[in-house]
């Protein structure tokens, strides 16, 4: 059970990082225009 939650936390963290990177790149491209 614990390892399962740790796995989920890791997955969510990686997913969240990816979203943040996408948001940042989008903001940068918007600023350039």
N, CA, C and O atoms as a GROMACS GRO file, in nm:
protein
  132
    1UNK      N    1   0.084  -0.121   0.000
    1UNK     CA    2   0.000   0.000   0.000
    1UNK      C    3   0.087   0.126   0.000
    1UNK      O    4   0.065   0.218  -0.078
    2UNK      N    5   0.185   0.127   0.087
    2UNK     CA    6   0.270   0.247   0.096
    2UNK      C    7   0.349   0.268  -0.033
    2UNK      O    8   0.360   0.380  -0.082
    3UNK      N    9   0.403   0.160  -0.086
    3UNK     CA   10   0.480   0.174  -0.210
    3UNK      C   11   0.388   0.222  -0.323
    3UNK      O   12   0.431   0.295  -0.413
    4UNK      N   13   0.263   0.181  -0.317
    4UNK     CA   14   0.167   0.223  -0.419
    4UNK      C   15   0.144   0.374  -0.412
    4UNK      O   16   0.143   0.441  -0.515
    5UNK      N   17   0.127   0.426  -0.292
    5UNK     CA   18   0.106   0.571  -0.277
    5UNK      C   19   0.231   0.647  -0.318
    5UNK      O   20   0.222   0.753  -0.379
    6UNK      N   21   0.346   0.593  -0.284
    6UNK     CA   22   0.472   0.660  -0.324
    6UNK      C   23   0.481   0.665  -0.476
    6UNK      O   24   0.522   0.766  -0.533
    7UNK      N   25   0.442   0.556  -0.540
    7UNK     CA   26   0.444   0.551  -0.686
    7UNK      C   27   0.349   0.657  -0.743
    7UNK      O   28   0.383   0.728  -0.838
    8UNK      N   29   0.230   0.667  -0.685
    8UNK     CA   30   0.133   0.767  -0.731
    8UNK      C   31   0.186   0.908  -0.710
    8UNK      O   32   0.174   0.993  -0.798
    9UNK      N   33   0.245   0.932  -0.594
    9UNK     CA   34   0.300   1.065  -0.567
    9UNK      C   35   0.408   1.100  -0.669
    9UNK      O   36   0.413   1.213  -0.718
   10UNK      N   37   0.492   1.004  -0.700
   10UNK     CA   38   0.598   1.030  -0.798
   10UNK      C   39   0.536   1.062  -0.934
   10UNK      O   40   0.578   1.156  -1.002
   11UNK      N   41   0.436   0.984  -0.972
   11UNK     CA   42   0.370   1.006  -1.101
   11UNK      C   43   0.307   1.145  -1.106
   11UNK      O   44   0.324   1.218  -1.204
   12UNK      N   45   0.235   1.180  -1.001
   12UNK     CA   46   0.169   1.311  -0.996
   12UNK      C   47   0.273   1.422  -1.002
   12UNK      O   48   0.253   1.523  -1.070
   13UNK      N   49   0.383   1.404  -0.930
   13UNK     CA   50   0.487   1.507  -0.928
   13UNK      C   51   0.546   1.527  -1.068
   13UNK      O   52   0.561   1.641  -1.113
   14UNK      N   53   0.578   1.418  -1.135
   14UNK     CA   54   0.634   1.428  -1.271
   14UNK      C   55   0.532   1.494  -1.364
   14UNK      O   56   0.568   1.579  -1.446
   15UNK      N   57   0.407   1.453  -1.351
   15UNK     CA   58   0.301   1.509  -1.435
   15UNK      C   59   0.288   1.659  -1.411
   15UNK      O   60   0.274   1.738  -1.504
   16UNK      N   61   0.292   1.698  -1.283
   16UNK     CA   62   0.279   1.840  -1.247
   16UNK      C   63   0.396   1.920  -1.303
   16UNK      O   64   0.378   2.031  -1.353
   17UNK      N   65   0.516   1.863  -1.294
   17UNK     CA   66   0.634   1.932  -1.348
   17UNK      C   67   0.617   1.954  -1.498
   17UNK      O   68   0.649   2.061  -1.549
   18UNK      N   69   0.568   1.853  -1.567
   18UNK     CA   70   0.549   1.864  -1.711
   18UNK      C   71   0.450   1.977  -1.743
   18UNK      O   72   0.472   2.056  -1.834
   19UNK      N   73   0.341   1.983  -1.667
   19UNK     CA   74   0.241   2.089  -1.688
   19UNK      C   75   0.304   2.226  -1.665
   19UNK      O   76   0.282   2.319  -1.742
   20UNK      N   77   0.383   2.237  -1.559
   20UNK     CA   78   0.447   2.365  -1.529
   20UNK      C   79   0.540   2.407  -1.643
   20UNK      O   80   0.541   2.524  -1.682
   21UNK      N   81   0.616   2.313  -1.695
   21UNK     CA   82   0.708   2.344  -1.805
   21UNK      C   83   0.629   2.391  -1.927
   21UNK      O   84   0.667   2.487  -1.994
   22UNK      N   85   0.519   2.323  -1.955
   22UNK     CA   86   0.436   2.362  -2.069
   22UNK      C   87   0.380   2.503  -2.048
   22UNK      O   88   0.379   2.584  -2.141
   23UNK      N   89   0.333   2.530  -1.927
   23UNK     CA   90   0.277   2.662  -1.898
   23UNK      C   91   0.385   2.769  -1.914
   23UNK      O   92   0.359   2.875  -1.973
   24UNK      N   93   0.503   2.743  -1.864
   24UNK     CA   94   0.611   2.841  -1.872
   24UNK      C   95   0.647   2.867  -2.018
   24UNK      O   96   0.664   2.982  -2.058
   25UNK      N   97   0.660   2.762  -2.096
   25UNK     CA   98   0.697   2.781  -2.237
   25UNK      C   99   0.586   2.856  -2.311
   25UNK      O  100   0.614   2.939  -2.397
   26UNK      N  101   0.462   2.827  -2.276
   26UNK     CA  102   0.350   2.899  -2.339
   26UNK      C  103   0.357   3.047  -2.304
   26UNK      O  104   0.337   3.133  -2.390
   27UNK      N  105   0.384   3.077  -2.178
   27UNK     CA  106   0.391   3.216  -2.134
   27UNK      C  107   0.506   3.288  -2.207
   27UNK      O  108   0.492   3.402  -2.249
   28UNK      N  109   0.618   3.219  -2.221
   28UNK     CA  110   0.733   3.280  -2.289
   28UNK      C  111   0.700   3.309  -2.435
   28UNK      O  112   0.732   3.417  -2.486
   29UNK      N  113   0.636   3.215  -2.502
   29UNK     CA  114   0.602   3.237  -2.643
   29UNK      C  115   0.501   3.351  -2.656
   29UNK      O  116   0.505   3.427  -2.753
   30UNK      N  117   0.411   3.361  -2.559
   30UNK     CA  118   0.313   3.471  -2.563
   30UNK      C  119   0.384   3.605  -2.544
   30UNK      O  120   0.349   3.703  -2.609
   31UNK      N  121   0.482   3.607  -2.456
   31UNK     CA  122   0.553   3.731  -2.428
   31UNK      C  123   0.634   3.775  -2.551
   31UNK      O  124   0.649   3.895  -2.575
   32UNK      N  125   0.684   3.680  -2.627
   32UNK     CA  126   0.765   3.715  -2.744
   32UNK      C  127   0.681   3.781  -2.853
   32UNK      O  128   0.731   3.863  -2.930
   33UNK      N  129   0.554   3.745  -2.860
   33UNK     CA  130   0.468   3.802  -2.965
   33UNK      C  131   0.433   3.945  -2.944
   33UNK      O  132   0.362   4.004  -3.026
   0.00000   0.00000   0.00000
